[in-house]
Amino acid sequence: MATADRAAVRNRERVSGSESGWYRGDCHVHSVCSHGGELMPERLAGEARAAGLDFLAATEHNNADTHGTWGQHAGDDLLVILGQEVTTRTGHWLALGVRPGQVVDWRYGVRDGAVGRHLDEVHRGGGLCVAAHPHAPYDSGTFLYPYEGFDVVEVWNGPWSSDLPWQADNEAALAEWGRGLDADIRRQGGWRPAMGTSDAHLSGQIGVPHTVVQAEELSTDAVLAGIRAGRSWIAESAAVELSFTVSAGTGAGAQRVGVGGQLESHGGPVMARVGVRGVPSGVVSFHTGEGKVRVASLPAAGVGAVEWRTGARESAFVRVEVRHPGGRMAALSSPVTLL
């Protein structure tokens, strides 16, 4: 079944908009109202549906010009979250879940000490703040702010590897985020989830990649809550499916949690299990505070499962990556934390 056909089936199953489950969405999308954007909102909505997405976030550069137009293009099968890409002098960030017509100020840099009050402004309205493409190689694109105050880090922006001179360095962003996970969990008891977005400006870009979120329903509040909690993983396309669980104990005392969850193992062993579909001959790797600790290959058909045993004594978390044989990323998860 083609990707668009699978998306149509899934969307028909969710026409009520109230089903608890996993939803695919792209939280960084531009129309003609952004510099370099070439698509009208109607075209973006159509391409989002064709890509198998359940939601998108409209994030124009420093304006809310399309906020009033999305109602006619959204529907029970496609949620549109209002947002903005805030392009400051020393880094860009996404304000997701803003009020209709709200524009967040962007006229400052890291030395002005102003970003905190604008993050607070978005948070007061229930919105989410995302550090965008931290290692973008163009003026103002490199992210110079501390991550403190931001809810999420965009570790995957656009195609994983590209010859384009303005392509973000996703490997660098992922490595930086991964290095900070162990310290965040151990010192603060919390961590910033990862996000993947297309940063779409042109036809054919939306959904490459996108974030898959577990939410109580297909609504702005529920989707943002799922992202904020880290109940998410990132996919290069709707053809890729991933399941990730960690379990401990047996019988009546057995526990199992999914991505973004917290498992109380009481110092005992735990079993991490990953199921993958849609990555032929892919390579699955498990990552902890000690780096890459387990690698296994998938069958040529691209469907398989991998298990690995560890425990809280070895690390405070486990996360997974799935790559194509040449190293290009196909999927990656937020962590499961271990106690």
Backbone hydrogen bonds, N-H to C=O, Kabsch-Sander energy under -0.5 kcal/mol:
donor,donor_aa,acceptor,acceptor_aa,energy
6,R,2,A,-2.6
7,A,3,T,-2.4
8,A,4,A,-2.1
9,V,5,D,-2.2
10,R,6,R,-2.5
11,N,7,A,-2.8
12,R,8,A,-2.1
13,E,9,V,-1.7
14,R,10,R,-0.7
14,R,11,N,-0.7
15,V,12,R,-1.1
17,G,14,R,-2.0
21,G,215,A,-2.3
23,Y,213,V,-3.0
25,G,211,T,-2.4
26,D,55,F,-1.6
27,C,25,G,-0.6
29,V,57,A,-1.1
30,H,200,A,-2.4
32,V,39,L,-1.6
34,S,31,S,-1.7
37,G,34,S,-2.2
38,E,201,H,-2.5
43,R,40,M,-0.6
44,L,40,M,-2.2
45,A,41,P,-2.6
46,G,42,E,-1.9
47,E,43,R,-2.5
48,A,44,L,-2.3
49,R,45,A,-2.1
50,A,46,G,-2.2
51,A,47,E,-1.7
52,G,49,R,-1.6
53,L,48,A,-2.4
54,D,24,R,-3.7
55,F,24,R,-1.5
56,L,79,L,-2.0
57,A,26,D,-2.3
58,A,81,I,-2.2
59,T,29,V,-2.4
59,T,57,A,-0.8
62,N,60,E,-0.9
62,N,85,E,-1.8
67,H,64,A,-1.4
69,T,66,T,-2.0
70,W,66,T,-1.0
72,Q,69,T,-0.9
73,H,70,W,-1.5
74,A,70,W,-1.9
75,G,78,L,-2.3
78,L,75,G,-1.2
79,L,54,D,-2.6
81,I,56,L,-2.9
81,I,79,L,-0.5
83,G,58,A,-1.5
84,Q,95,A,-1.3
85,E,60,E,-2.6
86,V,84,Q,-0.7
86,V,93,W,-3.6
87,T,85,E,-0.9
88,T,86,V,-1.2
88,T,91,G,-1.3
89,R,108,Y,-2.4
91,G,88,T,-0.9
91,G,140,S,-0.9
92,H,141,G,-0.6
93,W,86,V,-1.8
94,L,130,V,-2.5
95,A,84,Q,-2.7
96,L,94,L,-0.7
96,L,128,L,-2.9
97,G,82,L,-2.2
98,V,82,L,-1.5
102,Q,99,R,-2.3
108,Y,106,W,-1.8
112,D,109,G,-1.5
113,G,110,V,-1.0
114,A,109,G,-0.6
117,R,114,A,-0.7
118,H,114,A,-1.0
119,L,115,V,-2.2
120,D,116,G,-2.3
121,E,117,R,-1.6
122,V,118,H,-1.7
123,H,119,L,-2.6
124,R,120,D,-2.7
125,G,121,E,-0.9
125,G,122,V,-0.6
126,G,123,H,-2.0
127,G,122,V,-2.5
128,L,96,L,-2.4
130,V,94,L,-2.3
131,A,152,V,-2.6
132,A,92,H,-1.7
132,A,130,V,-0.7
136,A,133,H,-1.3
136,A,141,G,-0.5
141,G,138,Y,-2.3
142,T,138,Y,-0.8
143,F,134,P,-2.1
144,L,90,T,-2.2
144,L,142,T,-0.7
150,F,147,Y,-2.4
151,D,129,C,-2.2
152,V,129,C,-1.5
153,V,193,P,-2.4
154,E,131,A,-2.9
155,V,153,V,-1.2
155,V,195,M,-1.2
156,W,195,M,-1.5
158,G,156,W,-0.5
158,G,197,T,-2.8
167,Q,164,L,-1.6
169,D,135,H,-1.9
170,N,168,A,-1.4
173,A,169,D,-1.9
174,L,170,N,-2.7
175,A,171,E,-2.3
176,E,172,A,-2.2
177,W,173,A,-2.2
178,G,174,L,-2.9
179,R,175,A,-2.3
180,G,176,E,-1.2
181,L,177,W,-0.8
181,L,178,G,-0.7
182,D,178,G,-0.6
183,A,179,R,-0.5
184,D,180,G,-2.3
185,I,181,L,-2.6
186,R,182,D,-2.5
187,R,183,A,-2.7
188,Q,184,D,-1.9
189,G,184,D,-0.7
189,G,185,I,-1.0
190,G,184,D,-1.3
195,M,153,V,-2.0
197,T,156,W,-2.5
199,D,28,H,-1.2
200,A,28,H,-1.1
205,Q,202,L,-1.5
208,V,205,Q,-1.7
210,H,235,A,-2.2
211,T,25,G,-2.7
212,V,233,W,-3.6
213,V,23,Y,-3.3
213,V,211,T,-0.6
214,Q,231,R,-2.7
215,A,21,G,-2.7
215,A,213,V,-0.6
218,L,17,G,-0.9
219,S,217,E,-1.7
223,V,219,S,-2.8
224,L,220,T,-2.6
225,A,221,D,-2.0
226,G,222,A,-2.0
227,I,223,V,-2.3
228,R,224,L,-2.7
229,A,225,A,-1.8
230,G,227,I,-1.3
231,R,226,G,-2.1
232,S,230,G,-2.1
233,W,212,V,-1.8
234,I,332,L,-3.2
235,A,210,H,-2.4
236,E,330,A,-2.2
240,V,237,S,-1.5
241,E,277,R,-2.7
243,S,275,G,-2.3
245,T,273,R,-2.3
246,V,257,V,-2.4
247,S,271,M,-2.4
248,A,255,Q,-2.2
253,G,250,T,-1.2
254,A,251,G,-1.6
255,Q,248,A,-2.8
257,V,246,V,-2.5
259,V,244,F,-0.8
260,G,335,P,-1.4
261,G,258,G,-2.5
263,L,337,T,-2.8
264,E,262,Q,-0.5
265,S,263,L,-1.1
268,G,265,S,-2.0
270,V,310,T,-3.2
271,M,247,S,-2.8
272,A,270,V,-0.5
272,A,308,W,-3.2
273,R,245,T,-3.0
274,V,306,V,-2.7
275,G,243,S,-2.6
276,V,304,G,-2.9
277,R,241,E,-2.1
278,G,302,G,-0.5
279,V,302,G,-1.3
281,S,299,P,-2.4
282,G,279,V,-2.0
283,V,323,R,-2.9
284,V,282,G,-0.5
284,V,296,A,-3.1
285,S,321,E,-2.6
286,F,294,R,-2.5
287,H,319,R,-2.9
288,T,291,G,-2.4
291,G,288,T,-1.9
293,V,286,F,-2.5
293,V,291,G,-0.5
294,R,286,F,-1.1
296,A,284,V,-2.5
298,L,282,G,-3.2
302,G,299,P,-1.8
304,G,276,V,-2.1
306,V,274,V,-2.5
308,W,272,A,-2.3
310,T,270,V,-2.3
312,A,268,G,-0.6
314,E,311,G,-1.4
315,S,311,G,-1.4
318,V,336,V,-1.9
319,R,287,H,-2.2
321,E,285,S,-2.2
322,V,331,A,-3.0
323,R,283,V,-2.5
324,H,328,R,-3.4
327,G,324,H,-2.6
330,A,322,V,-3.2
331,A,322,V,-2.0
332,L,234,I,-1.6
333,S,320,V,-2.4
334,S,232,S,-1.8
336,V,318,V,-2.6
337,T,261,G,-2.3
338,L,316,A,-2.4
339,L,263,L,-2.7
